Amino acid sequence: MRKKSIIFFSVLVIVFLIVAGVHAETGKKLVIGQVFWGLHDSYQQAHQVAAKAYCESLGIEYIPMDGQMKPEVQAAAMEDLVARQVDGIICQAYDQAAMEVSIDAAQKAGIPVVSFVNVSSGQVKYPTMLIDEKQGAIAMGELAAKKIMEYFPGKKIKVATISDPSIEWAHVQRTKAFIEGIQKVAPDAEWVFNGGKSNREVAYSTAEDILQSFPDVNIMFGYDAENVLGSLAAFEAAGRGNARDKVPVSEIFVGVDGSVPELVKIANPKSAMKLTLALQPQSNARKCIDMLLKIINKEMDMYATDKNEAVVSFIVNGWDMSKEDIEKFVKDQWAIKVDLAKEIGQ
């Protein structure tokens, strides 16, 4: 009986230490580092805010690092965190091969790493917290095609995408999946253009070129907030990108991320932007941290590749969702209180 009591008490102590943000073996306060893809991006900023708040609630010290969409910057950030001897690292690779060199170095130093989005594909093994975007992107493509066919019967669908193929996971799960959805509904749809980078200014200039070369394009897709907002701004400057009571005048804009600027556009009945595949930064941030804590507390192996999990992205639909519905999503996932009517000027 005494032995069972001792075991029970020991388990309670370990649970208490985990909840208090203390390493169960060393008794020291846990320190977690995170290397972001690029903190210029609105989603990445929201993820950082959510991760910081969650770590603070657990009593964990949190160190965010801006990867700036540069492999060399991400590598330097990983080296910095390893030198600080943090208890664990979360990272999202801009260049996966380069990041895996850094992950390997961290693991050899005894520091577990959880990847956000990028899945281990070579000799370096690590667990991943995924975003399930493909099915949502396909569904958005289907809906966009149906709406064009409804609003412009008999008109051929011509779609242009602002997407960087070198970011393979995003280009495949978002852009190509969106095109797949369109072609399910309209097999003769034309994918007339793809190009750009995750940069609003580049998206703007790319969209200007699209307007010149493909003026009859009627679906515009940006694979993240920077791309869809930059391209929409270019169309608006040219007198396009508009709607009348949610009905597009000449084209539909579709994005990915679910940032507040996107949602303001979607909720505006005068904007042609009506769909986005909204990421869920609070859910993603918490899931990444929870997975890392499992490794730190010996509940999961740092080299496990069969324990990957995924958070499903959410379609924000400006035709069917009310402003109140959208505001609730923003508050729950982005921790932002927004008055859409005020933002729109209604």
N, C-alpha and C positions, 0 to 999 in steps of 0.2 A: 504493500500500500504506500509506504514511504517513497519507494522508487518511482511509482506512478505520479505521485505528487511533485517530485523533483522534476520529472520530465515535463509535466504540465506547466510548472512554473517557468522552466527554461523556454518553452514554446512561447509563453506569454511575454517573456522578456524580449525575445527576438522580434515578435510582432510589434511590441512597443517601440523598439529601436527603429524598425522599418518605417512605422507611421511617423516617428519623430524625425525622420530624415537622417538617421545615424547608421553608419556601417555596422552591420551585425557582428563582424569579426574584430574590427579595429576600435569601435566605439567612437570614431571621429565623425564629424558632420560630413555628409555626402556632398561631393562637388561634381556637377554634371556640366559638360561643355557641349555646345551645338554649333556645327559649321553649316551655315545656311547657303543655299544656292545663290542668293543675291538679295540683300535687304532693301534694294531700290523698289522691289515689287510689293504691291499692296497685300497680297496673300502672305508673303514671307513675313511682312511686318506684323500681321495679325497672328500668325503662328508663333512668332517670338513673344508677343504680349501674352498669349494664352499659356505658353510654356513657362514663362517667368512667373505668372500668377499661380500656376499649378505647383511649381517647385517651391514657391514661398509658402503655400498652404501645407506642404509636406516638410518644411524646415530644411530644404535642400538649397545649397548655393548653386546658382545657375549662371553660366558664362556663355553668352551668345557671340558668335563670330560671323562677320559678313564675308561670304565667299566671292562677292562681286562678279559672279559669272566668269571667273578666271581660274583655271586649274592651278596656276602657281600661287595664287592668293589662298585658295583652299588648302593647298599643301602646307603653306606656311602656318595657316591657322591650326591645322592638325598637329604640326610639329610643336606649336606653342602649347596646345592643350596637353600633349604628351609630356612636355618639359615641366608643366605645372603638376603633373601626376594626378590628374583628375581621376575620379572613380569610374567614369564612363563617358562615352561620346555618342552623340547623334549627328548624322551628316546626310546631306543630300548632294550627290555629286553633280558637278557640271560636266566633267569628263570622267566617266566611270573607271577607265583603265588607270588614269592618274590617281584617282581617289583610292583605288584598291591597293596601290603601293603604300599609301598613308595608313589605310586600315590595317594592313599587314604589320606595319611598324608599330602601331598602337597595340595590337594584339600581342606582339612579341614583348612589349613592355608590360604586359599583364592588364591592359586596359580594354574592356569590352566595347564594341562599337555596334550600334543599331543604325542601319541604313533606312532613310526615308525615301521611298519610291524605287530606288535602284536595287535590282535583285542580283545576288551573287551568281556569276556565270562562268567563273574560271577556277583557278586554284585557291584563291583567297575566299574563305567561307565566312559568312556572317548572316544574321537574321535581318529581315526587312519588314517594315511597316508600310504596306502598300496603300495606294488610292485606287479604288475600283472605278474607273472612268469610262471604259470602253462601251458598256451597255448604255450608259447615259448619253454618251456622244452619238451612238447609233440612233437612239430614240429622238434626240434633238434633230438629227438629219432627216429622219422620217417626218417629223412634225413640220420642219421648215419647208420641205418639199410639198407637203400637203397644203400648207398655207399659200405658197406661191401658185399652186394649181387652182386653189379656191379663189384667190384674189385676181389672178391673171390667167383665166382659162385659155388654153391653146398656146400659151407662151412657153417656149423652151427654157428649161432651167439652165442657167449659167452661173457657176459658183467659182469664187476666187477665195483663196485662203492665205492668211498671213501666218506662216508657220516655218520654223527652222528644222529641216530634216536631220541636222546633225544632233539635235536633242531627240534621240530616237524614241525614248519612252513616251514623250509628249506628242510627237508627230504621229506615232502609231496609235496610241490609245485615244487621242483627242481628234486630230485632224483626219487621219485615214478612216477612223471609225465613223466620224461625221459624214464623210463622203460615202461610206458604205451604206449609211442610213438613207441618204438622199437617193442613191441608186437602187435601193430596194423599192422605193415608191416610184421613181422616175428613171428607168434603166437608160434612157437616152440623154440624161443630164450630162452637161459638159463641165469638166473641171478645167477651167480655162487658164488658171494661174495659181502658182504657189511660190512664196518667197518671203523674205523678211527675217527679223530677229526679235528677241524679246526686249524691244526698246520702242518707246512711244514715238520718238522722232523718226526712226527708221520706218515704223509702220505708217506714219503719216505720208512720208515721201513715196513709199511703196504703193500706197492707195492712190496717190496722185497719178502715178504711172498706170495703175489699173484703169482709172477713169479715162485716161487718154487712149489706152490700147483696147480696152474692153468696156466701152460705155454702156453696153446692154447687160452687164452683169446684174443678177437679181438676188443672189445670196452672197453675203460677205461673212467669212468666218475668221476669227482671231483666236489662236490657241492659248492665249492668256489675256489678262486684263489690259496689259500695256498694248498689245497688238490690236485688240478689238476697239479700244478707246481711241488709239492713235489713228486707225483707219477710218473710224466713224467721224472723227474731227475733220479729216480731209474731205470726206463726202459732204459734211455739213457746210464746210467752207465753199464748196462748189454748188451749194443749193440742193444737195441730195441728202439721203439719210433721214427723211421725214416720214411721218405717218399722219393720218387723219382718224382720230378716235380709234387708235390701235391698228388701223389698216394701213400697211405700208404704201407709200406713193409709187416707189419704183424698185425697192429692194428690202430684204430683211437682213439685219445684222445679228450674229450669234457669237457668243464668247465663251470663255472658260475662266473661272476663278470665283466669281460671286462677290467681288469687291463692292463697296458702297457706291462708287461712281458708276459702276455697271448697273447696279440695282436702281439707282435714280433714273437712269436712261430707260430701263425696262419698264418702270412704273409710270413713265411719262407717256400719255396717249399720243403725243405728237412726235415721238421718236420711233425710228425704224428698228431700233434694237429691242428685241422682244424675248430673247432666250439667252440663258447662260448656264453652264454646268458648274454649279457652285461648290467649291471646296468647303470643307468643314474644319476650319483651323483649330477650334477648341477640341473637337474629337480627335483630330490627327495628332495634335500636340500631346494630349493626355495619353493616347495609345502608345506613342513613341517612348514616352517617359516610363510608362508602366512596363513595357517590354524590356527596357534597359534595367529597370529595378529588379525584374525577375532574374536577369543574368547576374547582376551584382550580388543578389541574395541567394545565388546558387540554385535557383529554381529552373534555370535554363542554361544550356551550354552556349558559350559565346560563339561557337562555330556552327550552331544549328542553322540549317537551311530548310528544315521541314516544319518550322513553327511560325512561318510568316502569316501575318494577318492583314486584313484590308478594311478600310473605311469607305463606304459607298458614297459617291458624290451625289448631289441633289440638283434636280432640274428646276430652275426658277423660270416660270412661264408667265410672261407679262400679259398674255391673253386671258388666262384663267385664274391667276392668283390676284387677290386684292392687295392694296397697299398695306393693310394690316397684316396680312399673311407674310408679306415680304419683310416688314419691320420686325416681326417676331423671329424670323429666321436670322436676321442680322444681329438681333440682341442675343439670341441663344448661342450662335456660333462665332460671331465676330466681336461679341462683347461691346457692341456699339448701339447706342440709342439714337435712332434717326427718325425725323419727321419728314416722310417722303413728300407729302403735300406741300410742306414749306420749302423743301429743296427744289421741287419742280416749279414752285411759284403759283400754286393753285389756291 
